[in-house]
Amino acid sequence: MAAVVAFGFSTACQSVRAPEAGWASQVIIHRDEYGVPHAEARTDAAAVYGVMYARAEDEFDKLERALFLPLGRNAEVLGEAGIPWDRLVHALEIPRRAQESYRALPADVRALCDAGAAALNRYRADHPEAGVHLFGRFEPWHFVAQSYSWHLFQAAQALRQELGAAAGMGDFGMPQGSNAWAIAPARTRRGHALLLINPHLPLDEVYEAHWMSDEGLNVSGAAPFGRNLLPIYGHNGDLAWALTVNRPDVVDLFALICAGEEGAMRHRWNQGWREMPERRVT
């Protein structure tokens, strides 16, 4: 299926090589007249490395901030306002689970995570003045933690709405969402399929890039909010895909009934009680 989306390709007017051995020696970064980076690489991982390094040049602060929440480090930057999210992240053990999930990933997917972290570490080594230096190093599993936290955030938002409705609170504000339309070739003037993408994102949250490698990767699209190793919506030479913001039922949250004192807490489990182990997070 052929599809068209509003992402531009153009002749490169500037070329630079990302400064690092390994992946960096396998990728050339071209920036077109709009500043969009096009990474031409030998491997998929090297393409991810190239785009991530270019992205760090453009929005390193945003890339760093996008990790505060999924790693449970909000309070170190925001103060007391960040404590509730940090408590939830550590209660659900997202950092530990993300590390375990990263180790279980296929080798080629782990390589993409490795390359993304290496690019950010290389950029910070080249520009020590950038960012707030909250992390000693960017780690590959950080990108997995971002995926966990996205579902957590959506689940928490949905839960707030459900609790509000149960308490008789009205629906405040306009409905929010996003749209995509697919038009069949038979319904277009030139006989091509069309995909129209409207993710309802602020323009300054959309980062456009082009990933190309000798292994077959060739996609152009956008990775918003300082997240994602590859575009969440875009196209290759044969098809296109969209992302609409919605809340699929992929996370379950439970409210526990607790009793006891510090050091001996329990929670209800069916008709009985279970002990609650404690751990300290610093």
N, C-alpha and C positions, 0 to 999 in steps of 0.2 A: 504494500500500500504506500503510495506517495503521499506526502503531507507537507504543508507549508506553515511555518510559524514566523513570527516577526523577530528573527535574530539575523544580524547582518554578517556577511563575510566580505572581506575586502583585501586588497593587496597590502602586504606588510610594508611598512615604511621604516621600521626600526627593528634591529635584532640585538639581543644581548644573551650571554650565556650565564646561567645561574652559577655562582661561585662555590662549587664543592665537588670533590671527587665522587666516584660512584654514580648515583643517579644524575647528579648535575652534569657530568661529562656525557650523558646520554640524551640530553634535551637542549633544544634551542627555543628561546621564548621570543616570539615576534609580537610587537604591539602595532595594531593598525592605526589609522588616522583618528579613531575614536578612543584610543587607549585600551581597547579590549585585547587581553593577552591570548595568543595562539601558541600552544606548546606542541612542538614537533619532537617526538621522542622515539627511542628504540623500543621501549617497553611501556606497558600501561602504567606501571608504578612510576617510571621516570616522567611520564606526562603529568601525573598527579603532583609529583614533586615540583615540576616547572610551574604549573598553574598556582600551586599553593605559595611558592616563593613570590611570584608576581602579585598574588593577592595580598601577601604580607606587605609588599611595597605600598599597596593602595589602602589597606585597612587593617593594619596589624592590631591596633587597639580593639577593634571590633572582634577580631578572631580570638584575642585573649579574653575579652569580657564574656564571650560565648561559652567559656569553660567554667566561669565562677559558679554558676548554679549546678551543673551536673556533677561537679566534684565536691559540692558542699563547702565552698569557700566564699560564699557571698558576704558573710559577716566581716571577713577580713578587709573588705573594701567598703561595704555599705554600713558597717556598724550594726547596731541592734536591729535595724530594719531587715537585715539579711538572715537573722537567726531562725525564724520559722521555716524557711525553705531548707536551710542547712540541716536543721533537725530532721526534717522529713527525708531528705536525701540519705542521711546516714542511718536513719531508722530502717529504711528499705535497703540499706547496704548497696547502693548503686555503684560506688567505686569498686567494691570487691566483686560484685556480679559482672561489672563491665570487664574487669581483668580476666575473669574466668571465661566470659564469652569471647573475648579477643583470642585467647589461647585455643579455643575450639573452632575458630574460623578456618576456612580453607586457606591454604598457603598463599594463593594469589590475592585473596581479599586482605589477608594480614599484610601483604606487601604494600597494598595501597595505603593502609593505616601507617605503616612504617615510613613510607615516603612522605606522607603529609606531615608527620611529626618531625622528620629530619629536616624538611624545608623550613618549618617554623623555627627550629633550633638554630639552623644555619643563618636565617635572617636576623635573629636576635643576637647571634655572635657577631654579625656584621654591623649591627646597629644597636649597641648596648643601651643607648638612650631611649629606645622604644619601649612602650608598655610600662606596667607597674611591677614587673618581675615577681609576680605572686608564685610562680612555679619555678622550681629549680631547673626542670626540663619539661618540655612537652613530650608526652608519652603516646605511643600508638593507641592504647586502650582508651584514651581520652575521647576519641571520636565515637567509640561504642557507648561511652557514658552519655554523650550527647543524645544518642538515639533513645536510650532509656529515659532520660529526663524529659524529652519531648512528649512521650506518651504519658508520663507522670503529670506534667503540666496540664495537658488536655483533660486527663481524668479528674484532676483537682478542680478545674474550671467547671466541668460538667456536674461534679458533685455539689459545688456551691449553688449552681442553678437549681438542682433538684431540691436541695435543702431549703432554698428560698421559696420555691413553689409550694413545698409542703407547709411552710410557715405562713402561707397566705400572702407572700410578697408579690407584687406585680412584676411584669416584664419591663424593665427600664431600658431605654435606649432602642436604637434601630437594630434589626437583625444584622448579623455580620456573616460573611461567607465569601465564596469566590466561585468563578464560573469557567466552564470550558464547553465549546461547541465543536462537534465533528460534523462535517458536511460531506456527503457521499459524492464521488466523481460525477454521477448522473445529474446532480443538481448544481454543478458549477459550470460557468461559461466555457472554460478551457478543458473540462473533463479531468481535472485533478482533484484529489481529496484535499480538504482544507481542515486544519485544526486551529481554532482560535483560543488562545489561552489568556485568561484574565484572573490572575491569582489574588488580586486586591492587596498587593503589597506596596508599601511606600517605595518610591523610586530610589531612595538612598539605601534601601535594604536589599536591592537586587544586584548581584555580582555576576556579570556575564563573562564567559570564557569559552575557549575552544580547546579540547583535549584530543590529540592525535598521536598514535603510536604505530610502529611497524608490526605489533602484535594484533592489530585490527581495531583498536579503539579509535573512534572518530566521531565525537559528539560535540555539539555546541548547545549551550543552554545557560541556566542561571542557578546559582547556589546562594540563597539568601541568608540573612541573619548571622553572618559570620560562621556558618556551619556547612557541613557536607563536603565530602571529597570529590564528588561528581555532581553534575546538575540534577536537580530534582524535577525540572521540566526543561524540555528542549527538543532536539532532533538530531538524527544522523542522516546518512544518505538515503535511507529507505523508509523511515517512520518517524513519528513524533509522539511525545507524551506530555501530559499536563498534570498538574497537581492542584486540586481544589481543597481548601481548608475545611475539614470536617472532623467529626469525632467518632471514628469507628470504635466498636466495643472490643478493645484489645487489652484493657487493664481493669482489674477488679480491686476496689478499695473496701476495706472492712473497718467498721468502728468497733473497737474492743471495749468490753466492760471489764474494768480493772478493780482490784481491791488489794489491800495489804499496805505495808509500809516500805520505805526505802530499804533495799537490800533483800526484800522478801515479797516482791510484787507477784500477783497472779492475774490471769485473765480467764474469762468464761470460755469454755470449749464444750459444745454440745450441752450435756446436762451436768458437767463437772467443771473443774478448774485446772489450769496448767500454770506451772511456774514460769516466770518471765526472767530469763537471764539478763544480766546487766553488763554493759561495757561502756567504757569512757572514751569519748572522741575528743581529741584536742587539736 
